[in-house]
């Protein structure tokens, strides 16, 4: 009876050690997989002197949840920074000769030169060309904003597609975990697969995971909207093909509940979608509104007045809204889209058959709108000096633009460029911090749940010695049983 018990114990030990070695081999194979969690084989003593192996995962649920949050925050910061960097590199640097602020300075200098020598046709032509370049830079800046919003909108659509795909895969993985757990089998690999999907999902949308009985898991957005519970929820979005001034982008909805946009009751605060939505509906819109305010200020500053009764009211002078003589409203709504449509009055543009002398005398809207003091005097500089004074006069500014309540047009252009650069710098600082935080969280999680090659090698050697000891015990028992049987014979 004693030899039988010893043999059974040795066999159980051999089997348990073999299972432990298999787990160690799995750990070594997954050492370079960032989504792999170290498996722990725990021996549980049996009633007959044997032992069974229970496999669990190493990890820290609180640290993993913090890693998911850091991943979402980093993705949001990166998406916002990418869009702001494109805007800043294209139109936001005041030293860039193609930027609106630089073009406005060049136009102001050209207008001053023309005022100093009003009879010099070439200087007048240079001033008109500088004005045309200024209008063109505002047009280009508005186009850049529209392109950035279009790209962000397309990015949101791609992200929504990925989220729905990941939720479908998460459903499959979650069902596998629940099924294997119910059977009492090893579900650690299935848990790793589910965590990999969850990590990828956290980059697209801020997500909170809640563990439930039986290995089940529910997912909610960082705003509290249910994303997955017993099954995936539908994430929907209707992309906008083309953005123009005043275009309102579509909202992302989860089961019909909007999670982006001003009307959202539970908006997203992290994830790539949140960053793209913030760029499309926030920073880009504000910057375009600043450009529109600058364009509206230029059109109003260079407007012509009716000098002959009856007075038909002021009309657009050097700068027009798409060639129209009608002055746009001074409200924020009335100026929407002016940066995209501002153009030079054809009456003063030689390329369109106009006369540059009208810059000095006025009358782009007919003789009634000419400066009476000019009276055909080629040396008259009064109107040009008046335009310079108006250009540098303080104008009211919508406080919602974030540029104060009053400013001159040159200062407004410089402040707008500075505002955009400040936004980019803040986004860069935040993105850098979030990436560092994510790196530290991943490092801490790896130290807790990852595989250490040296430790696994030491464990493998220990298990080999245990395996050899069990094998030797079986050999000894075998010899004893043989001796006993020989004696009986």
DRENDO-1510 file (C-alpha; in Angstrom, 1 decimal, always signed):
<recs>
REC; n; res; u; v; w
REC; 1; UNK; +0.0; +0.0; +0.0 .
REC; 2; UNK; +2.9; +2.3; +0.8 .
REC; 3; UNK; +4.6; +1.7; -2.5 .
REC; 4; UNK; +1.3; +2.3; -4.4 .
REC; 5; UNK; +0.8; +5.6; -2.6 .
REC; 6; UNK; +4.3; +6.7; -3.3 .
REC; 7; UNK; +3.9; +5.8; -7.0 .
REC; 8; UNK; +0.7; +7.7; -7.3 .
REC; 9; UNK; +2.2; +10.7; -5.5 .
REC; 10; UNK; +5.2; +10.7; -7.8 .
REC; 11; UNK; +3.0; +10.4; -10.9 .
REC; 12; UNK; +0.8; +13.3; -9.7 .
REC; 13; UNK; +3.9; +15.4; -9.1 .
REC; 14; UNK; +5.3; +14.5; -12.5 .
REC; 15; UNK; +2.0; +15.6; -14.2 .
REC; 16; UNK; +1.8; +18.8; -12.2 .
REC; 17; UNK; +5.4; +19.7; -12.9 .
REC; 18; UNK; +4.8; +19.0; -16.6 .
REC; 19; UNK; +1.8; +21.4; -16.6 .
REC; 20; UNK; +3.9; +24.0; -14.8 .
REC; 21; UNK; +6.7; +23.6; -17.4 .
REC; 22; UNK; +4.1; +24.0; -20.2 .
REC; 23; UNK; +2.9; +27.3; -18.6 .
REC; 24; UNK; +6.4; +28.5; -18.2 .
REC; 25; UNK; +7.0; +27.7; -21.9 .
REC; 26; UNK; +3.9; +29.8; -22.8 .
REC; 27; UNK; +5.3; +32.7; -20.8 .
REC; 28; UNK; +8.6; +32.5; -22.6 .
REC; 29; UNK; +6.8; +32.4; -26.0 .
REC; 30; UNK; +4.7; +35.5; -25.1 .
REC; 31; UNK; +7.5; +37.5; -23.5 .
REC; 32; UNK; +7.7; +39.9; -26.5 .
REC; 33; UNK; +3.9; +40.3; -26.9 .
REC; 34; UNK; +2.8; +43.6; -25.1 .
REC; 35; UNK; -0.7; +42.2; -24.8 .
REC; 36; UNK; +0.3; +39.0; -23.1 .
REC; 37; UNK; -0.1; +38.6; -19.3 .
REC; 38; UNK; +2.2; +36.3; -17.4 .
REC; 39; UNK; +0.5; +33.0; -16.4 .
REC; 40; UNK; +0.8; +31.7; -12.9 .
REC; 41; UNK; +0.5; +27.9; -12.3 .
REC; 42; UNK; -0.5; +27.3; -8.8 .
REC; 43; UNK; -0.4; +23.8; -7.2 .
REC; 44; UNK; -3.5; +22.7; -5.3 .
REC; 45; UNK; -3.1; +19.6; -3.1 .
REC; 46; UNK; -5.5; +16.7; -3.7 .
REC; 47; UNK; -7.1; +14.4; -1.2 .
REC; 48; UNK; -5.1; +11.3; -2.2 .
REC; 49; UNK; -1.7; +13.0; -1.9 .
REC; 50; UNK; -1.7; +14.3; -5.5 .
REC; 51; UNK; -1.9; +17.9; -6.8 .
REC; 52; UNK; -3.7; +19.8; -9.6 .
REC; 53; UNK; -2.6; +22.9; -11.3 .
REC; 54; UNK; -4.7; +26.1; -11.4 .
REC; 55; UNK; -3.7; +28.8; -13.9 .
REC; 56; UNK; -4.3; +32.4; -13.3 .
REC; 57; UNK; -3.0; +35.7; -14.7 .
REC; 58; UNK; -0.7; +38.2; -13.2 .
REC; 59; UNK; -2.0; +41.7; -13.2 .
REC; 60; UNK; -3.4; +44.8; -11.4 .
REC; 61; UNK; -7.0; +45.7; -12.4 .
REC; 62; UNK; -6.7; +49.3; -11.1 .
REC; 63; UNK; -3.4; +49.8; -13.0 .
REC; 64; UNK; -4.9; +48.4; -16.2 .
REC; 65; UNK; -7.9; +50.7; -15.9 .
REC; 66; UNK; -5.5; +53.6; -15.5 .
REC; 67; UNK; -3.6; +52.5; -18.6 .
REC; 68; UNK; -6.8; +52.5; -20.6 .
REC; 69; UNK; -7.5; +56.1; -19.4 .
REC; 70; UNK; -4.0; +57.2; -20.3 .
REC; 71; UNK; -4.3; +55.5; -23.8 .
REC; 72; UNK; -7.6; +57.4; -24.5 .
REC; 73; UNK; -6.1; +60.8; -23.3 .
REC; 74; UNK; -3.0; +60.3; -25.4 .
REC; 75; UNK; -5.0; +59.5; -28.5 .
REC; 76; UNK; -7.1; +62.6; -28.0 .
REC; 77; UNK; -4.1; +64.8; -27.5 .
REC; 78; UNK; -2.3; +63.4; -30.5 .
REC; 79; UNK; -5.3; +63.9; -32.8 .
REC; 80; UNK; -5.9; +67.5; -31.7 .
REC; 81; UNK; -2.2; +68.4; -32.0 .
REC; 82; UNK; -1.9; +66.9; -35.5 .
REC; 83; UNK; -4.7; +69.1; -36.8 .
REC; 84; UNK; -3.5; +72.3; -35.0 .
REC; 85; UNK; +0.1; +71.7; -36.3 .
REC; 86; UNK; -1.2; +71.6; -39.9 .
REC; 87; UNK; -3.1; +74.9; -39.4 .
REC; 88; UNK; -0.1; +76.6; -37.6 .
REC; 89; UNK; +2.4; +75.5; -40.2 .
REC; 90; UNK; +0.3; +76.7; -43.1 .
REC; 91; UNK; -1.1; +80.0; -42.0 .
REC; 92; UNK; -0.3; +80.6; -38.3 .
REC; 93; UNK; +3.3; +82.0; -38.4 .
REC; 94; UNK; +3.5; +85.8; -38.6 .
REC; 95; UNK; +7.1; +85.5; -40.0 .
REC; 96; UNK; +5.7; +83.4; -42.9 .
REC; 97; UNK; +5.4; +85.8; -45.9 .
REC; 98; UNK; +2.3; +83.9; -47.1 .
REC; 99; UNK; +0.5; +84.3; -43.7 .
REC; 100; UNK; -2.4; +86.8; -43.4 .
REC; 101; UNK; -0.6; +88.8; -40.8 .
REC; 102; UNK; +2.6; +89.2; -42.9 .
REC; 103; UNK; +0.5; +90.0; -46.0 .
REC; 104; UNK; -1.4; +92.7; -44.1 .
REC; 105; UNK; +1.9; +94.3; -43.0 .
REC; 106; UNK; +3.2; +94.2; -46.6 .
REC; 107; UNK; -0.1; +95.8; -47.8 .
REC; 108; UNK; +0.1; +98.5; -45.1 .
REC; 109; UNK; +3.7; +99.3; -46.2 .
REC; 110; UNK; +2.7; +99.4; -49.9 .
REC; 111; UNK; -0.3; +101.7; -49.1 .
REC; 112; UNK; +2.0; +104.0; -47.1 .
REC; 113; UNK; +4.4; +104.2; -50.1 .
REC; 114; UNK; +1.6; +105.0; -52.4 .
REC; 115; UNK; +0.4; +107.8; -50.0 .
REC; 116; UNK; +3.8; +109.3; -50.0 .
REC; 117; UNK; +3.9; +109.5; -53.8 .
REC; 118; UNK; +0.3; +109.5; -54.9 .
REC; 119; UNK; +1.2; +110.4; -58.5 .
REC; 120; UNK; +3.4; +107.3; -58.9 .
REC; 121; UNK; +1.3; +104.8; -60.8 .
REC; 122; UNK; +3.6; +101.9; -60.1 .
REC; 123; UNK; +3.4; +102.4; -56.3 .
REC; 124; UNK; -0.4; +102.4; -56.6 .
REC; 125; UNK; -0.2; +99.2; -58.7 .
REC; 126; UNK; +2.0; +97.6; -56.0 .
REC; 127; UNK; -0.5; +98.5; -53.3 .
REC; 128; UNK; -3.3; +96.9; -55.3 .
REC; 129; UNK; -1.2; +93.8; -55.9 .
REC; 130; UNK; -0.4; +93.7; -52.1 .
REC; 131; UNK; -4.1; +93.9; -51.4 .
REC; 132; UNK; -4.8; +91.1; -53.8 .
REC; 133; UNK; -2.1; +89.0; -52.1 .
REC; 134; UNK; -3.7; +89.7; -48.7 .
REC; 135; UNK; -7.1; +88.6; -50.0 .
REC; 136; UNK; -5.6; +85.5; -51.5 .
REC; 137; UNK; -3.9; +84.6; -48.2 .
REC; 138; UNK; -7.2; +84.9; -46.4 .
REC; 139; UNK; -8.8; +82.7; -49.0 .
REC; 140; UNK; -6.0; +80.1; -48.7 .
REC; 141; UNK; -6.2; +80.2; -44.9 .
REC; 142; UNK; -10.0; +79.6; -45.0 .
REC; 143; UNK; -9.4; +76.7; -47.5 .
REC; 144; UNK; -6.9; +75.2; -45.1 .
REC; 145; UNK; -9.4; +75.4; -42.3 .
REC; 146; UNK; -12.0; +73.7; -44.4 .
REC; 147; UNK; -9.5; +71.0; -45.4 .
REC; 148; UNK; -8.6; +70.4; -41.8 .
REC; 149; UNK; -12.2; +70.1; -40.8 .
REC; 150; UNK; -12.9; +67.7; -43.8 .
REC; 151; UNK; -9.9; +65.6; -42.8 .
REC; 152; UNK; -11.0; +65.5; -39.1 .
REC; 153; UNK; -14.5; +64.5; -40.2 .
REC; 154; UNK; -13.2; +61.7; -42.3 .
REC; 155; UNK; -11.0; +60.6; -39.3 .
REC; 156; UNK; -14.1; +60.5; -37.2 .
REC; 157; UNK; -15.9; +58.3; -39.7 .
REC; 158; UNK; -12.9; +55.9; -39.9 .
REC; 159; UNK; -12.7; +55.8; -36.1 .
REC; 160; UNK; -16.5; +55.0; -35.8 .
REC; 161; UNK; -15.9; +52.1; -38.3 .
REC; 162; UNK; -13.1; +50.8; -36.2 .
REC; 163; UNK; -15.1; +51.0; -33.0 .
REC; 164; UNK; -18.0; +49.0; -34.5 .
REC; 165; UNK; -15.5; +46.4; -35.7 .
REC; 166; UNK; -13.7; +46.2; -32.4 .
REC; 167; UNK; -17.1; +46.0; -30.5 .
REC; 168; UNK; -18.0; +43.0; -32.7 .
REC; 169; UNK; -14.7; +41.3; -31.9 .
REC; 170; UNK; -15.0; +42.2; -28.3 .
REC; 171; UNK; -18.4; +40.5; -28.2 .
REC; 172; UNK; -16.9; +37.3; -29.6 .
REC; 173; UNK; -14.0; +37.4; -27.1 .
REC; 174; UNK; -16.3; +38.2; -24.2 .
REC; 175; UNK; -18.5; +35.2; -25.0 .
REC; 176; UNK; -15.4; +33.0; -25.2 .
REC; 177; UNK; -14.3; +34.1; -21.7 .
REC; 178; UNK; -17.8; +33.5; -20.2 .
REC; 179; UNK; -18.1; +30.1; -21.9 .
REC; 180; UNK; -14.6; +28.9; -20.8 .
REC; 181; UNK; -15.1; +30.3; -17.3 .
REC; 182; UNK; -18.4; +28.4; -17.0 .
REC; 183; UNK; -16.6; +25.2; -18.0 .
REC; 184; UNK; -13.9; +25.7; -15.3 .
REC; 185; UNK; -11.1; +25.6; -17.9 .
REC; 186; UNK; -8.1; +27.9; -18.4 .
REC; 187; UNK; -9.5; +31.2; -19.7 .
REC; 188; UNK; -6.3; +33.2; -19.4 .
REC; 189; UNK; -5.6; +33.3; -23.1 .
REC; 190; UNK; -9.1; +34.4; -23.9 .
REC; 191; UNK; -8.8; +37.1; -21.3 .
REC; 192; UNK; -5.6; +38.3; -23.0 .
REC; 193; UNK; -7.4; +38.5; -26.3 .
REC; 194; UNK; -10.3; +40.5; -24.8 .
REC; 195; UNK; -7.8; +42.9; -23.2 .
REC; 196; UNK; -6.0; +43.5; -26.5 .
REC; 197; UNK; -9.3; +44.5; -28.1 .
REC; 198; UNK; -10.2; +46.7; -25.2 .
REC; 199; UNK; -6.8; +48.4; -25.4 .
REC; 200; UNK; -7.3; +49.1; -29.1 .
REC; 201; UNK; -10.8; +50.4; -28.4 .
REC; 202; UNK; -9.6; +52.8; -25.8 .
REC; 203; UNK; -7.5; +54.6; -28.4 .
REC; 204; UNK; -10.6; +55.4; -30.4 .
REC; 205; UNK; -13.0; +56.3; -27.6 .
REC; 206; UNK; -12.8; +56.9; -23.9 .
REC; 207; UNK; -14.0; +53.7; -22.3 .
REC; 208; UNK; -14.6; +52.3; -18.8 .
REC; 209; UNK; -14.7; +48.6; -18.2 .
REC; 210; UNK; -16.8; +46.9; -15.5 .
REC; 211; UNK; -16.2; +43.3; -14.6 .
REC; 212; UNK; -19.3; +41.1; -13.9 .
REC; 213; UNK; -19.9; +37.6; -12.5 .
REC; 214; UNK; -18.9; +34.7; -14.6 .
REC; 215; UNK; -16.1; +36.6; -16.4 .
REC; 216; UNK; -18.6; +38.9; -18.2 .
REC; 217; UNK; -17.7; +42.5; -18.8 .
REC; 218; UNK; -19.7; +45.7; -19.6 .
REC; 219; UNK; -18.3; +48.8; -21.3 .
REC; 220; UNK; -19.3; +52.5; -20.9 .
REC; 221; UNK; -17.9; +55.7; -22.5 .
REC; 222; UNK; -16.1; +58.2; -20.3 .
REC; 223; UNK; -19.3; +60.2; -20.5 .
REC; 224; UNK; -21.5; +57.4; -19.1 .
REC; 225; UNK; -23.2; +56.1; -22.3 .
REC; 226; UNK; -23.5; +52.3; -22.5 .
REC; 227; UNK; -21.1; +50.9; -25.2 .
REC; 228; UNK; -21.4; +47.2; -24.5 .
REC; 229; UNK; -23.7; +45.3; -22.2 .
REC; 230; UNK; -24.6; +41.7; -23.1 .
REC; 231; UNK; -23.9; +42.9; -26.7 .
REC; 232; UNK; -22.4; +45.8; -28.6 .
REC; 233; UNK; -24.3; +49.0; -29.0 .
REC; 234; UNK; -24.5; +50.7; -32.5 .
REC; 235; UNK; -22.1; +53.6; -33.0 .
REC; 236; UNK; -23.3; +55.8; -35.9 .
REC; 237; UNK; -22.0; +58.8; -37.7 .
REC; 238; UNK; -22.9; +60.5; -41.0 .
REC; 239; UNK; -19.8; +62.1; -42.6 .
REC; 240; UNK; -19.8; +65.4; -44.4 .
REC; 241; UNK; -18.2; +65.3; -47.8 .
REC; 242; UNK; -17.3; +69.0; -48.1 .
REC; 243; UNK; -16.9; +71.7; -45.6 .
REC; 244; UNK; -17.5; +75.3; -46.3 .
REC; 245; UNK; -17.9; +78.3; -44.0 .
REC; 246; UNK; -20.7; +77.7; -41.6 .
REC; 247; UNK; -20.9; +74.0; -42.3 .
REC; 248; UNK; -22.0; +72.0; -39.2 .
REC; 249; UNK; -20.4; +68.6; -38.9 .
REC; 250; UNK; -22.4; +65.5; -38.0 .
REC; 251; UNK; -22.5; +64.1; -34.5 .
REC; 252; UNK; -21.4; +60.6; -33.3 .
REC; 253; UNK; -24.3; +58.7; -31.7 .
REC; 254; UNK; -24.4; +55.6; -29.6 .
REC; 255; UNK; -27.8; +53.9; -29.7 .
REC; 256; UNK; -29.1; +57.3; -30.8 .
REC; 257; UNK; -27.5; +59.3; -28.0 .
REC; 258; UNK; -25.2; +62.0; -29.3 .
REC; 259; UNK; -21.7; +61.9; -27.7 .
REC; 260; UNK; -20.1; +64.7; -29.6 .
REC; 261; UNK; -21.3; +68.3; -30.3 .
REC; 262; UNK; -22.7; +71.0; -28.1 .
REC; 263; UNK; -26.1; +69.3; -27.8 .
REC; 264; UNK; -24.6; +66.1; -26.3 .
REC; 265; UNK; -25.9; +65.3; -22.8 .
REC; 266; UNK; -22.9; +63.0; -22.1 .
REC; 267; UNK; -20.1; +64.1; -24.4 .
REC; 268; UNK; -16.8; +62.2; -24.9 .
REC; 269; UNK; -13.8; +63.7; -23.2 .
REC; 270; UNK; -11.0; +61.4; -24.4 .
REC; 271; UNK; -10.1; +59.1; -27.3 .
REC; 272; UNK; -9.3; +59.9; -30.9 .
REC; 273; UNK; -12.9; +60.8; -31.7 .
REC; 274; UNK; -12.9; +63.4; -28.9 .
REC; 275; UNK; -9.7; +65.0; -30.3 .
REC; 276; UNK; -11.0; +65.1; -33.9 .
REC; 277; UNK; -14.3; +66.6; -32.8 .
REC; 278; UNK; -12.6; +69.2; -30.7 .
REC; 279; UNK; -10.5; +70.3; -33.7 .
REC; 280; UNK; -13.4; +70.2; -36.2 .
REC; 281; UNK; -16.0; +71.9; -34.1 .
REC; 282; UNK; -13.8; +74.0; -31.8 .
REC; 283; UNK; -10.3; +75.3; -32.6 .
REC; 284; UNK; -10.8; +75.3; -36.4 .
REC; 285; UNK; -14.2; +77.1; -36.2 .
REC; 286; UNK; -12.8; +79.7; -33.8 .
REC; 287; UNK; -9.8; +80.3; -36.1 .
REC; 288; UNK; -12.0; +80.7; -39.1 .
REC; 289; UNK; -14.2; +83.1; -37.3 .
REC; 290; UNK; -11.1; +85.2; -36.5 .
REC; 291; UNK; -10.2; +85.2; -40.2 .
REC; 292; UNK; -13.7; +86.2; -41.1 .
REC; 293; UNK; -13.5; +89.1; -38.6 .
REC; 294; UNK; -10.3; +90.2; -40.2 .
REC; 295; UNK; -11.8; +90.0; -43.7 .
REC; 296; UNK; -14.9; +91.9; -42.5 .
REC; 297; UNK; -12.8; +94.6; -40.9 .
REC; 298; UNK; -10.9; +95.1; -44.2 .
REC; 299; UNK; -14.0; +95.3; -46.3 .
REC; 300; UNK; -15.5; +97.8; -43.8 .
REC; 301; UNK; -12.3; +99.9; -43.5 .
REC; 302; UNK; -12.0; +100.4; -47.2 .
REC; 303; UNK; -15.7; +101.1; -47.9 .
REC; 304; UNK; -16.7; +104.0; -50.1 .
REC; 305; UNK; -19.4; +106.6; -49.1 .
REC; 306; UNK; -21.9; +108.3; -51.4 .
REC; 307; UNK; -20.7; +111.9; -51.8 .
REC; 308; UNK; -23.7; +113.1; -53.9 .
REC; 309; UNK; -27.3; +113.4; -52.7 .
REC; 310; UNK; -29.4; +111.3; -52.4 .
REC; 311; UNK; -27.2; +109.1; -50.3 .
REC; 312; UNK; -27.5; +105.5; -51.2 .
REC; 313; UNK; -25.3; +104.4; -48.4 .
REC; 314; UNK; -21.7; +103.0; -48.2 .
REC; 315; UNK; -20.5; +100.3; -50.6 .
REC; 316; UNK; -17.6; +98.0; -50.7 .
REC; 317; UNK; -14.4; +99.7; -52.0 .
REC; 318; UNK; -11.0; +98.1; -52.4 .
REC; 319; UNK; -12.1; +94.8; -50.7 .
REC; 320; UNK; -15.4; +93.1; -51.5 .
REC; 321; UNK; -17.3; +90.0; -50.4 .
REC; 322; UNK; -17.0; +87.9; -53.5 .
REC; 323; UNK; -17.1; +91.0; -55.8 .
REC; 324; UNK; -20.4; +92.3; -54.3 .
REC; 325; UNK; -20.8; +96.0; -53.7 .
REC; 326; UNK; -23.0; +95.3; -50.7 .
REC; 327; UNK; -21.3; +95.6; -47.4 .
REC; 328; UNK; -21.7; +92.5; -45.1 .
REC; 329; UNK; -23.2; +92.9; -41.7 .
REC; 330; UNK; -20.9; +93.6; -38.8 .
REC; 331; UNK; -22.3; +90.8; -36.7 .
REC; 332; UNK; -20.5; +87.5; -36.2 .
REC; 333; UNK; -23.1; +85.7; -38.3 .
REC; 334; UNK; -23.0; +88.3; -41.0 .
REC; 335; UNK; -19.2; +87.9; -41.4 .
REC; 336; UNK; -19.3; +84.1; -41.7 .
REC; 337; UNK; -17.4; +83.0; -44.8 .
REC; 338; UNK; -15.9; +86.4; -45.6 .
REC; 339; UNK; -12.3; +85.0; -45.4 .
REC; 340; UNK; -13.2; +82.5; -48.1 .
REC; 341; UNK; -14.8; +85.0; -50.4 .
REC; 342; UNK; -13.0; +88.3; -49.9 .
REC; 343; UNK; -11.7; +89.7; -53.2 .
REC; 344; UNK; -10.3; +92.8; -54.8 .
REC; 345; UNK; -12.8; +95.2; -56.5 .
REC; 346; UNK; -12.6; +94.6; -60.2 .
REC; 347; UNK; -12.8; +98.3; -60.8 .
REC; 348; UNK; -9.3; +98.9; -59.4 .
REC; 349; UNK; -7.6; +95.7; -60.5 .
REC; 350; UNK; -5.7; +96.1; -63.8 .
REC; 351; UNK; -5.8; +92.3; -64.4 .
REC; 352; UNK; -9.7; +92.6; -64.6 .
REC; 353; UNK; -9.6; +95.8; -66.7 .
REC; 354; UNK; -9.7; +98.2; -63.7 .
REC; 355; UNK; -7.9; +101.5; -63.0 .
REC; 356; UNK; -5.4; +101.7; -60.2 .
REC; 357; UNK; -6.0; +105.5; -60.0 .
REC; 358; UNK; -9.3; +104.8; -58.3 .
REC; 359; UNK; -7.3; +103.7; -55.2 .
REC; 360; UNK; -6.2; +107.4; -54.9 .
REC; 361; UNK; -9.4; +109.1; -55.9 .
REC; 362; UNK; -12.2; +106.6; -55.0 .
REC; 363; UNK; -15.2; +106.0; -57.3 .
REC; 364; UNK; -15.0; +102.3; -57.6 .
REC; 365; UNK; -18.8; +102.3; -57.3 .
REC; 366; UNK; -19.2; +105.1; -59.7 .
REC; 367; UNK; -18.5; +108.9; -59.8 .
REC; 368; UNK; -20.9; +109.5; -56.9 .
REC; 369; UNK; -18.5; +107.6; -54.6 .
REC; 370; UNK; -15.4; +109.4; -55.7 .
REC; 371; UNK; -13.6; +111.7; -53.2 .
REC; 372; UNK; -14.7; +115.3; -54.1 .
REC; 373; UNK; -11.3; +116.7; -52.8 .
REC; 374; UNK; -9.4; +114.6; -55.4 .
REC; 375; UNK; -11.0; +116.4; -58.4 .
REC; 376; UNK; -8.6; +114.8; -60.8 .
REC; 377; UNK; -5.5; +115.9; -58.9 .
REC; 378; UNK; -2.8; +113.2; -59.5 .
REC; 379; UNK; -0.9; +114.4; -56.4 .
REC; 380; UNK; -3.8; +114.2; -54.0 .
REC; 381; UNK; -2.9; +111.9; -51.1 .
REC; 382; UNK; -5.8; +112.7; -48.7 .
REC; 383; UNK; -7.8; +109.6; -49.4 .
REC; 384; UNK; -4.8; +107.3; -49.2 .
REC; 385; UNK; -3.8; +108.8; -45.8 .
REC; 386; UNK; -7.4; +108.4; -44.7 .
REC; 387; UNK; -7.4; +104.7; -45.6 .
REC; 388; UNK; -4.2; +104.2; -43.6 .
REC; 389; UNK; -5.8; +105.9; -40.6 .
REC; 390; UNK; -8.8; +103.7; -40.9 .
REC; 391; UNK; -6.6; +100.6; -41.3 .
REC; 392; UNK; -4.8; +101.3; -38.1 .
REC; 393; UNK; -7.9; +102.5; -36.1 .
REC; 394; UNK; -9.3; +100.4; -33.3 .
REC; 395; UNK; -12.3; +98.3; -34.1 .
REC; 396; UNK; -14.7; +96.3; -31.9 .
REC; 397; UNK; -13.9; +92.6; -31.7 .
REC; 398; UNK; -16.3; +89.8; -30.7 .
REC; 399; UNK; -15.2; +88.6; -27.3 .
REC; 400; UNK; -16.1; +85.1; -28.3 .
REC; 401; UNK; -13.0; +85.1; -30.6 .
REC; 402; UNK; -10.7; +85.1; -27.7 .
REC; 403; UNK; -8.8; +88.2; -29.0 .
REC; 404; UNK; -10.1; +90.9; -26.7 .
REC; 405; UNK; -12.9; +93.4; -27.3 .
REC; 406; UNK; -11.2; +95.9; -29.5 .
REC; 407; UNK; -8.1; +95.9; -31.8 .
REC; 408; UNK; -6.6; +97.4; -34.9 .
REC; 409; UNK; -6.6; +95.2; -38.0 .
REC; 410; UNK; -2.8; +94.6; -38.0 .
REC; 411; UNK; -3.0; +93.7; -34.3 .
REC; 412; UNK; -6.0; +91.5; -34.9 .
REC; 413; UNK; -4.1; +89.6; -37.6 .
REC; 414; UNK; -1.0; +89.2; -35.3 .
REC; 415; UNK; -3.2; +88.2; -32.3 .
REC; 416; UNK; -5.0; +85.6; -34.4 .
REC; 417; UNK; -1.7; +84.0; -35.4 .
REC; 418; UNK; -0.5; +84.1; -31.8 .
REC; 419; UNK; -3.8; +82.6; -30.6 .
REC; 420; UNK; -3.4; +79.6; -33.0 .
REC; 421; UNK; +0.3; +79.1; -32.0 .
REC; 422; UNK; -0.7; +79.2; -28.3 .
REC; 423; UNK; -3.4; +76.6; -29.0 .
REC; 424; UNK; -0.8; +74.4; -30.7 .
REC; 425; UNK; +1.8; +74.9; -28.0 .
REC; 426; UNK; -0.8; +74.0; -25.3 .
REC; 427; UNK; -1.8; +70.9; -27.2 .
REC; 428; UNK; +1.8; +69.9; -27.7 .
REC; 429; UNK; +2.5; +70.2; -24.0 .
REC; 430; UNK; -0.6; +68.2; -23.1 .
REC; 431; UNK; +0.1; +65.5; -25.7 .
REC; 432; UNK; +3.7; +65.2; -24.5 .
REC; 433; UNK; +2.5; +64.8; -20.9 .
REC; 434; UNK; -0.2; +62.3; -21.8 .
REC; 435; UNK; +2.3; +60.2; -23.9 .
REC; 436; UNK; +4.8; +60.2; -21.0 .
REC; 437; UNK; +2.0; +59.2; -18.6 .
REC; 438; UNK; +0.9; +56.4; -20.9 .
REC; 439; UNK; +4.5; +55.2; -21.2 .
REC; 440; UNK; +4.9; +55.1; -17.4 .
REC; 441; UNK; +1.6; +53.3; -17.0 .
REC; 442; UNK; +2.5; +50.7; -19.6 .
REC; 443; UNK; +5.9; +50.2; -17.9 .
REC; 444; UNK; +4.3; +49.7; -14.5 .
REC; 445; UNK; +1.7; +47.3; -16.0 .
REC; 446; UNK; +4.5; +45.4; -17.8 .
REC; 447; UNK; +6.4; +45.1; -14.5 .
REC; 448; UNK; +3.4; +43.7; -12.8 .
REC; 449; UNK; +1.8; +41.5; -15.5 .
REC; 450; UNK; +4.6; +41.1; -18.0 .
REC; 451; UNK; +7.1; +38.2; -18.4 .
REC; 452; UNK; +10.6; +38.5; -17.0 .
REC; 453; UNK; +12.9; +36.3; -19.0 .
REC; 454; UNK; +15.4; +35.7; -16.2 .
REC; 455; UNK; +12.7; +34.7; -13.7 .
REC; 456; UNK; +11.2; +32.3; -16.2 .
REC; 457; UNK; +14.6; +30.7; -16.9 .
REC; 458; UNK; +15.2; +30.2; -13.1 .
REC; 459; UNK; +11.7; +28.8; -12.7 .
REC; 460; UNK; +12.3; +26.4; -15.7 .
REC; 461; UNK; +15.5; +25.1; -14.1 .
REC; 462; UNK; +13.7; +24.6; -10.8 .
REC; 463; UNK; +10.9; +22.7; -12.5 .
REC; 464; UNK; +13.4; +20.6; -14.4 .
REC; 465; UNK; +14.9; +19.5; -11.0 .
REC; 466; UNK; +11.5; +18.8; -9.6 .
REC; 467; UNK; +10.6; +16.8; -12.7 .
REC; 468; UNK; +13.9; +14.8; -12.4 .
REC; 469; UNK; +13.2; +14.1; -8.7 .
REC; 470; UNK; +9.8; +12.8; -9.5 .
REC; 471; UNK; +11.1; +10.6; -12.3 .
REC; 472; UNK; +13.8; +9.2; -10.0 .
REC; 473; UNK; +11.2; +8.5; -7.3 .
REC; 474; UNK; +9.1; +6.5; -9.9 .
REC; 475; UNK; +12.3; +4.6; -10.9 .
REC; 476; UNK; +13.0; +3.7; -7.2 .
REC; 477; UNK; +9.4; +2.6; -6.6 .
REC; 478; UNK; +9.6; +0.6; -9.8 .
REC; 479; UNK; +12.8; -1.2; -8.5 .
REC; 480; UNK; +11.2; -1.9; -5.2 .
REC; 481; UNK; +8.1; -3.3; -6.8 .
REC; 482; UNK; +10.2; -5.5; -9.0 .
REC; 483; UNK; +12.2; -6.7; -6.0 .
REC; 484; UNK; +8.9; -7.5; -4.2 .
REC; 485; UNK; +7.5; -9.4; -7.1 .
REC; 486; UNK; +10.7; -11.4; -7.5 .
REC; 487; UNK; +10.6; -12.3; -3.8 .
REC; 488; UNK; +7.0; -13.5; -4.1 .
REC; 489; UNK; +7.9; -15.7; -7.0 .
</recs>
